[in-house]
Amino acid sequence: MHSETSTRAEAALYVVATPIGNLRDLTLRALDVLRTVDLVAAEDTRLTRHLLSHFTVDTPTTALHEHNEERAAERIIEMLTQGKSVALVSDAGTPAISDPGARLVRKVREAGLRVIPIPGPSALIAALSVSGVSDEHFLFYGFLPARGAARLRELERVRQVPWALVFYEAPHRVRETMADFEQAFGAERHVIIARELTKMFETIHACRLGDACAWFDADPNQLKGEFVLIVEGATANGDADAEDAERVLKLLLAQLPLKQAVQLAADITGAKKNVLYQRALELREE
């Protein structure tokens, strides 16, 4: 659907981003699509019906989740070949990103049918935009394994990645995951904890990994909700040099102005200047 005056969506699969919390984040284009397609394929039809009802949309829904995606894809492809239109949505955010839908999209494309993105809310991008992390690149991992041993193995695989690392995590695992972060990456790396983005109790907190568990323990309410966790990438010389970088920084801060101390510490150790600057501010406060 490319015309604002269209009354019926073109035959295609529309991949529609929906709000991650605040319903007012639904785009006007997404609303137009949801109103004019023949069917909405939803990860959880109950949640999607709540969203549609809020905007007085009465389009029929069908379930498409990880357990029925193959079967549901066959039905949707049949509809598309008949000239009908289908919107794909997840429970929140952009479909097929750590959510069901990627297999459906692939099958529709393989069938030679159209797939049209309707961009909008994404917890990943929302968290990065307010993180202040200045790494030129980032690695989106998504959800880590639920079991501790498997989780630590995965963290070891990305320990030396020099880019910001972005993870999704559930509330009942977030504290133990944070403890594993500290074990795998060391206490000195910084983490951004983005919780309940766009919702009433939205929280965005930055700290050292060594301080993160204590922050959770100080207020158990911070363990509730959905999380995006952004860990700064490894320094050029690896995390083994993090303690040495801080030692150098402390010595320089005792003799020099903050900015000069940070610049010299970065030159001497090869550590990231923005990481050292943030740590220098924390040391001054302490």
N, C-alpha and C positions, 0 to 999 in steps of 0.2 A: 504494500500500500504506500504509494509515493505521492499521492495527491491529497491535499487537505479536504477536498470536496468528495473523496471516495466514500461510498456508503457501504461497500463490501470489500473486504480484504482480498488482494490478489491470491491466487492459488500458490501457497508456499508454506514452509515451516518457518515461523517467526520465533526467534530465540529472545525472549522478553525478560529483561532485568526488572525485578520487583523490589520494593523497599526492604531494607535490613532491619528496620525498626519503625521509623517515623513514616507513616503512610503518605504524608505529603511529598515524599521523595519520589513517588511514582511520576514518571514523565508524561506529558500530554500525549506524546506519540505512542507510548506504551498503552495508555488508556484507550486511545483510538483503536489500536490493534485488538486489545482484549474485547472491545465492544463489537468489532466487526468480523472477527474470525468465526468459523463454524464450530470450533472446539478448542478448549484449553486443556492441554495435557499437563498435569500437576503432580509434583512429588507427593504432596499430601492434599487431597481434595478438600478436606475440612478447613485447613488453613487458607487455601486459595479461595474457597467460597466466602470466607470472612472478608478477604480483601476485595473480592468482586462485589459483595453486598455493600460494602462501605461506599463504593462508587456507583451503586445501582446498576451493575452489569449483570445480565442474566444469561450470559453465554454458557452452554453446557460444559461440564468438566469430565475428564477421565483420568484415572490414576496412571502415572508412569514413574516407577521407582526402580531401585536396583534389582528387585526380585522379578519384575515383569517386563523389563525394558525391551527384551527381544520380541515378546508377543505383542506388546503395545506398538512397537515400531512397525510391525507388519500391517496392523490396522491403519495406522497413520499414513503409511505410504500408499495404501489402497485409497484412502480419502483424497490424498494429494493428486493421485493419478486421475481421479474423477473430477478434478478442478476445484476441490474444496481447500480451505485454509485452516491451519492449526497453529496455535500459540503454545510454545513450551515455556513453562515457568518452574522454578524450584521453590522451596519453602521461603527463601529470602535471598536476595542478591541476584547475581548473574548465573543462569543455568550452565551446567556442564563444567563448572570450575569447582572442584571438590564436591560436586553434586551429580546426581544422575543426569543423563542427557547426551553425553558425548557419543555413545554408541548409536543413539537415534540419529543424531546429526550426521554421523558418518554414513549410515545406511541410506538416509535420504539423499545425500550427495552422490553416493554410489549409484543410486537409482536414476540419476540425472535430473533430479528435482531441485527446486530453488530453496535455499536457506538464507533467511534475512535476519541480521542482528538488529535488535532494538536495545541499544546500550542504556545503561543507567547505573543504579547503586551496585557497589562492590565493596565488601568489607576489607578486602586486600588493599584496594587503591585508597579507600577512605583512611585506613590506618597509616599507610605510607605518607599520605599527604600532610598529616599532622605530626609525623614522627620527628622531623628535623634531621633525620639521617641523610647525609649528603653523599653517600656512596653512589657512584655513577650507575651501578648495576645492582640488581637484587635477584635472589633465588627464591622463588615461591615453592615451598615444600608441601604445604597443605597440612593434613593431619598426620602426626607421627604414630607409630605402632602403639597399641594400648599397653602392652606388657613392657616392664622396665628394661629387661635385658635386650630385647629387640630395639627398644627406643634408643638405648645407649649405643648400640651398634650403628644405627642410622645417624646419630649425632656425630659419631666418630668419622663417618664418611664425609661429612660436610665441615668438619672442624677447621680445616685449613682454607676453605673457600673465602676469597678476599672480598666478597660482596655481602650486603645485608641479607640476612636469612629470615624469611617470613613463614610463620607457622600458624595454623588454626589449632585451637585446643578447647576441649570441653571442660566445664566447671569442676567436675569430680576428679579430673586428672591434672589440673593446671599447676597445683603446688608441687606435686611429685615431678612433673615435667620440668618445672623451674629448678628443682634440686638437681635434676639430671643435666640441665643446661650448665649449671655451675660446675658440676663434676667434669663435663666434657669440654667446656670452653674456658674454664677458669673464672675466678671471681671478679676479675677486673673489666671484662667486657661489659658494655652497656646494653640494656634491653629496654624496649618500649612495650609496655603492657597496655593494650587498647581493649577496653571491656565495654560491652553493651553499647556499641557505637550507634548513634542517632536516637537512643532510647533515653528514658527518664534518668537513669542512673549511670549514664555514660561517664567513663573514667579513662583518662590517658595519663599514664605514670611512667616516668623515666628514672632508671636507677642502675647501679652496678648489679651484675648477676649475684654477687656476694651479699647484696642487701635485699634481694627480691623476696626470699622466703620470709624474712623478718617483717617485710611490709605486709604480706598476706596475713601473717600471724597477728599483727597489730589490729587488724580489722577483718574478721571472718566474712563480713558482707562482701568484701572484694573478691571472694571466691565464687560468687554467684554470677551467672550470665555466660555469654559466649565471648571468646577471647581471640584476638589477633596478637601474636607475639613477634616482635621484630628484634633480632639479635644482630648487633654490628658485626661486620665481617672481620676475618682474621687480619692482623697487621702484616706488613710486608715481611717481617722477620718471624712471624708466627706468634702464637699465644705464649710460648715459653719465655718470651722477652717482655711480657706485660709487666711483671713485677719489677724488672730492671728499669723499664721506662718510667714507672712511678717513682722508683728510688731516685733516678736522675732528676725527675721533675721536682720532687720535694727539695732536693739540694739546691736547685736553681731558684726555686721560689723563695728560699731563705735569703737570697742575695740580690735577686733581680725583680723588676716589675713583671706582672703576670704574663703579658703578651710576649715579652722578650724571653721569659723563662720557657714558655710553651714552644716558641719557635726553635730555641736552642735544643730543647729536649727532643723535639721531632727530628731535627737535623742529626743529633747524636745517635738516637736509638732507632730511627726509621719508623717509629710509631705514627699513627694518624694524628694530624694536628688537631682535628676537630674533637677527637676522643680525648687527647691530652688537655685541650682547653676546657672541656666539660669537667674533667677530673680536677683540674686546677681550681675551678670555681668551687667545687665541692670541698676541696682541701682548705680553701680560704674560709668557707663557712664553718668547717669543723674547728 
